Amino acid sequence: MFLNHDETIEQILATYSSLKFTPPPSQWTILASFFLKNTVTDVVKVISIATGTKCLPTSRYPVQGEALHDSHAEVLARRGAVRWFMEEVIRSARGVESQWLARREDEDGRWQRYALREDVKLILYVSTVPCGDASTRYLAAFQDPEMAALKDSSRPATVEAPDVGLATRGRDNYSLYGVLRTKPGRADSPPTLCMSCSDKIAAWNVFGIQGALGSSFLEPLYLNEVVIGEVPEQMRGVVKEDCERALWGRLDVGDFGSRVESLPGKYALHKPLISFTSVPFINSRATMVEAGVIVSGSCNDSLCWFADASGLAFEVLINGYRRGISPKHRLRDKSLPLLCKLSMFKLFNHVQSAIASHVAGTPSGSTYFATKQSFLEYQHIKKLLIGVNGPFVGWVKSGEKWETFPSQC
């Protein structure tokens, strides 16, 4: 059953078009958005929008958390959604009732974590098929000879990095299904420690999108549906099959699902519905080519927007930093990207302060890395997925080297 979200997609694209951001005429990009839907009232809330196709090479990773490693649209949109949820918790703690989140209480009336209200669904829209395992057959259908030569499946191509097993570089070995892949897709690009969007969405279907920091005051936030754009009608069956494999099917093996569900808390392997939209995104590659535009490549800039912002509502990034900020000013509070690790760590501390009078002390650490590690339930789930015996054992992670910074740098 395919649900129709075209009206919401049009609203998302109208919001995008209203912002002061336009890629160069010959460059394309990808857009992603998270939105909430009340299934009883049909009220919809768009909470984040992002565009982007780039990643920061490992050699340029910042050590104080002041830049985004991964600027793919799905990843930025997820971080924008997490920021919205954090700010919604602050608003609720200050007495503003949320239509979307409910505060859980135990039998003694003590505050527990927040959760989505019973009739609220979380949905991800992406203007094209997510990179990685979900898009292998889709991309192969449009592969030109030059790109095919770069993706010779007879040659093993792996990524080596601290704390990792093996993961395949981009679209190398694209005839192999179900494997972990890193960004970017082209093997002739500088290597990164960023997993493909297919891999990350699959992980969200186990952890939830809220992340380690968010897990301290939010129950797991799971996707109910992924809506994908620009897939021709004749390919939708194939793409649906590939997305179902990539986003949860390759995890639904052995006893992994039962091991997750046997742990304390609300964690489980979720299987969001895959649906499609025919609403065109004006800056997508497919739409531009159909309009006769000669595309020169993907846009270097990324747009980030989230709803109900207490300050700046959107920003444009390039190379992981806010566009127009000089290097000597990058660590200033007003110059930090709203979605970088340092900014999110600062916001996390604001949330902790807002709920401190209602909730018993929660684990914490002096650095971003130590604080994330202190949330043991979340880390246990993560270890089940990417640890030695996990289905994603080859997962590439940046780790402590780039996360040992305090909230005040």
KELOVEX-492710 format. One line per 10 residues: number of its first residue (from 1); for each residue x, y, z of C-alpha. Coordinates in steps of 0.2 Angstrom, whole numbers, plus 5000, padded with zeros to 4 digits. Layout:
% KELOVEX-492710
NUM> X Y Z; ...
% end
This chain:
% KELOVEX-492710
1> 5000 5000 5000; 5007 5017 4995; 5002 5032 5005; 5000 5049 4996; 5010 5063 5004; 5011 5074 4989; 5002 5089 4997; 5015 5088 5011; 5030 5087 4999; 5023 5102 4990
11> 5023 5111 5006; 5041 5106 5010; 5047 5112 4993; 5037 5128 4994; 5046 5131 5011; 5063 5127 5002; 5059 5139 4988; 5055 5153 5000; 5072 5153 5008; 5087 5163 5002
21> 5096 5148 4994; 5098 5144 4976; 5111 5132 4969; 5121 5138 4953; 5111 5136 4937; 5120 5120 4931; 5122 5112 4948; 5110 5099 4956; 5107 5094 4974; 5097 5082 4985
31> 5083 5087 4997; 5077 5078 5013; 5064 5083 5026; 5057 5075 5042; 5039 5078 5046; 5026 5073 5059; 5009 5068 5055; 4994 5065 5067; 4985 5051 5059; 4968 5056 5068
41> 4967 5074 5063; 4979 5073 5048; 4988 5088 5054; 5006 5089 5048; 5021 5097 5055; 5037 5099 5044; 5051 5100 5057; 5067 5100 5046; 5073 5102 5028; 5090 5100 5021
51> 5100 5099 5005; 5117 5092 5001; 5128 5079 4993; 5145 5082 5000; 5156 5075 5015; 5172 5082 5023; 5188 5072 5019; 5195 5064 5034; 5210 5074 5033; 5200 5090 5036
61> 5190 5084 5051; 5189 5097 5065; 5194 5092 5083; 5183 5104 5092; 5166 5098 5084; 5164 5115 5075; 5160 5108 5057; 5149 5094 5050; 5158 5079 5044; 5143 5073 5033
71> 5133 5086 5023; 5121 5074 5014; 5103 5079 5014; 5097 5065 5024; 5110 5067 5038; 5108 5086 5039; 5089 5084 5040; 5090 5071 5053; 5101 5083 5064; 5089 5097 5061
81> 5075 5085 5067; 5085 5081 5082; 5088 5099 5086; 5069 5103 5084; 5065 5089 5096; 5077 5095 5109; 5070 5113 5108; 5052 5105 5109; 5058 5097 5125; 5064 5114 5132
91> 5047 5122 5127; 5038 5108 5136; 5048 5109 5151; 5044 5128 5152; 5026 5125 5152; 5021 5125 5133; 5011 5110 5129; 5017 5100 5114; 5005 5093 5101; 5018 5080 5096
101> 5028 5075 5111; 5021 5067 5128; 5030 5067 5144; 5030 5049 5152; 5028 5047 5171; 5031 5032 5181; 5019 5025 5194; 5025 5038 5207; 5022 5053 5195; 5041 5055 5192
111> 5046 5061 5175; 5053 5049 5163; 5058 5052 5145; 5048 5061 5131; 5040 5051 5117; 5030 5054 5102; 5011 5055 5105; 5002 5039 5101; 4994 5045 5085; 5009 5054 5078
121> 5020 5046 5065; 5038 5051 5060; 5041 5052 5041; 5056 5055 5030; 5055 5062 5013; 5070 5061 5001; 5070 5068 4984; 5079 5053 4977; 5085 5036 4982; 5097 5036 4997
131> 5115 5033 4993; 5123 5016 4997; 5114 4999 4996; 5097 5005 4993; 5102 5013 4976; 5114 5000 4968; 5102 4994 4955; 5094 5011 4953; 5111 5019 4949; 5116 5004 4938
141> 5101 5007 4927; 5109 5025 4922; 5127 5020 4923; 5138 5027 4909; 5154 5018 4903; 5166 5029 4912; 5158 5028 4929; 5156 5009 4926; 5175 5007 4924; 5177 5016 4940
151> 5166 5004 4949; 5174 4987 4943; 5166 4974 4954; 5181 4962 4952; 5192 4973 4962; 5189 4973 4981; 5189 4991 4988; 5189 4994 5006; 5191 5008 5019; 5204 5007 5033
161> 5202 5018 5047; 5204 5018 5066; 5191 5007 5075; 5185 4999 5060; 5184 4982 5051; 5180 4983 5033; 5168 4994 5023; 5167 4996 5004; 5172 5012 4996; 5156 5021 4989
171> 5149 5012 4973; 5164 5000 4971; 5158 4982 4969; 5141 4989 4965; 5135 4972 4960; 5136 4966 4978; 5120 4969 4989; 5119 4971 5007; 5136 4978 5010; 5141 4993 5021
181> 5147 5007 5010; 5156 5024 5014; 5154 5041 5006; 5157 5048 4993; 5152 5037 4979; 5166 5040 4967; 5182 5030 4971; 5193 5045 4964; 5187 5056 4978; 5196 5059 4995
191> 5191 5046 5008; 5179 5050 5022; 5173 5041 5038; 5155 5044 5033; 5144 5029 5031; 5131 5029 5016; 5114 5036 5019; 5107 5018 5017; 5118 5012 5031; 5113 5027 5042
201> 5095 5025 5040; 5096 5006 5043; 5105 5011 5060; 5091 5023 5064; 5079 5009 5062; 5087 5001 5077; 5093 5016 5088; 5080 5028 5083; 5085 5045 5076; 5087 5054 5093
211> 5105 5049 5095; 5115 5046 5111; 5113 5063 5118; 5094 5063 5114; 5092 5046 5122; 5094 5053 5139; 5077 5062 5138; 5068 5055 5123; 5062 5037 5120; 5068 5030 5103
221> 5061 5040 5089; 5058 5028 5074; 5053 5031 5056; 5036 5025 5051; 5038 5029 5033; 5051 5034 5020; 5045 5044 5005; 5056 5044 4989; 5055 5055 4974; 5061 5055 4956
231> 5059 5036 4954; 5051 5031 4937; 5035 5021 4939; 5043 5006 4930; 5058 5006 4943; 5047 5008 4959; 5045 4989 4962; 5064 4986 4961; 5068 5002 4971; 5055 4997 4985
241> 5063 4979 4985; 5081 4987 4987; 5076 4999 5000; 5067 4986 5011; 5083 4975 5010; 5095 4990 5013; 5085 4999 5027; 5080 4984 5037; 5080 4968 5028; 5099 4964 5030
251> 5097 4967 5049; 5082 4955 5050; 5093 4940 5051; 5097 4927 5064; 5092 4932 5081; 5098 4951 5080; 5080 4957 5081; 5075 4947 5096; 5092 4952 5105; 5087 4970 5103
261> 5070 4968 5109; 5075 4958 5124; 5085 4973 5131; 5077 4985 5143; 5069 5001 5136; 5059 5003 5120; 5072 4998 5107; 5067 4987 5092; 5071 4984 5074; 5058 4995 5065
271> 5053 4992 5047; 5046 5009 5039; 5035 5008 5024; 5043 5013 5008; 5032 5024 4997; 5035 5036 4982; 5030 5053 4976; 5030 5060 4958; 5031 5078 4964; 5047 5085 4956
281> 5061 5094 4965; 5066 5109 4955; 5085 5107 4959; 5086 5088 4957; 5097 5081 4943; 5083 5071 4935; 5071 5087 4934; 5085 5098 4927; 5090 5085 4914; 5072 5083 4909
291> 5071 5102 4907; 5086 5102 4895; 5099 5109 4908; 5116 5103 4905; 5122 5099 4922; 5140 5102 4928; 5140 5092 4944; 5132 5093 4962; 5131 5109 4972; 5145 5111 4985
301> 5133 5121 4997; 5121 5113 5009; 5105 5121 5016; 5099 5117 5034; 5082 5123 5040; 5072 5118 5055; 5055 5124 5062; 5051 5135 5077; 5069 5140 5079; 5072 5151 5094
311> 5085 5160 5084; 5092 5158 5066; 5080 5146 5057; 5091 5141 5043; 5109 5142 5037; 5120 5138 5022; 5135 5127 5024; 5151 5124 5013; 5164 5111 5018; 5155 5108 5034
321> 5156 5126 5040; 5144 5141 5039; 5146 5150 5023; 5155 5167 5024; 5163 5164 5041; 5182 5167 5041; 5192 5153 5049; 5198 5164 5064; 5179 5166 5069; 5173 5148 5067
331> 5173 5144 5086; 5162 5159 5090; 5145 5154 5096; 5136 5165 5083; 5147 5157 5069; 5145 5139 5073; 5134 5128 5062; 5118 5125 5071; 5119 5106 5068; 5138 5103 5071
341> 5143 5092 5086; 5148 5107 5097; 5132 5116 5094; 5121 5101 5098; 5132 5097 5114; 5128 5115 5120; 5110 5113 5116; 5110 5096 5125; 5116 5105 5141; 5102 5118 5139
351> 5089 5104 5139; 5097 5096 5154; 5096 5112 5163; 5078 5115 5158; 5072 5098 5164; 5084 5097 5179; 5070 5101 5192; 5059 5087 5186; 5071 5073 5182; 5083 5064 5193
361> 5102 5066 5189; 5107 5059 5172; 5124 5052 5167; 5135 5065 5159; 5153 5067 5155; 5166 5082 5154; 5168 5080 5135; 5156 5076 5120; 5163 5059 5118; 5162 5054 5137
371> 5144 5061 5138; 5139 5050 5124; 5147 5035 5131; 5138 5038 5148; 5121 5033 5141; 5124 5014 5143; 5108 5008 5136; 5110 5017 5120; 5128 5011 5119; 5123 4993 5122
381> 5111 4994 5107; 5124 5002 5096; 5137 4988 5101; 5124 4975 5096; 5123 4982 5079; 5141 4987 5075; 5151 4977 5088; 5161 4961 5084; 5146 4950 5082; 5134 4963 5075
391> 5127 4963 5057; 5136 4980 5054; 5153 4975 5061; 5162 4984 5047; 5154 5001 5052; 5167 5015 5050; 5166 5028 5065; 5177 5044 5068; 5178 5040 5087; 5186 5049 5101
401> 5200 5057 5092; 5187 5070 5085; 5175 5071 5100; 5186 5075 5115; 5180 5093 5117; 5170 5101 5131; 5154 5111 5127; 5163 5127 5130; 5178 5127 5118
% end
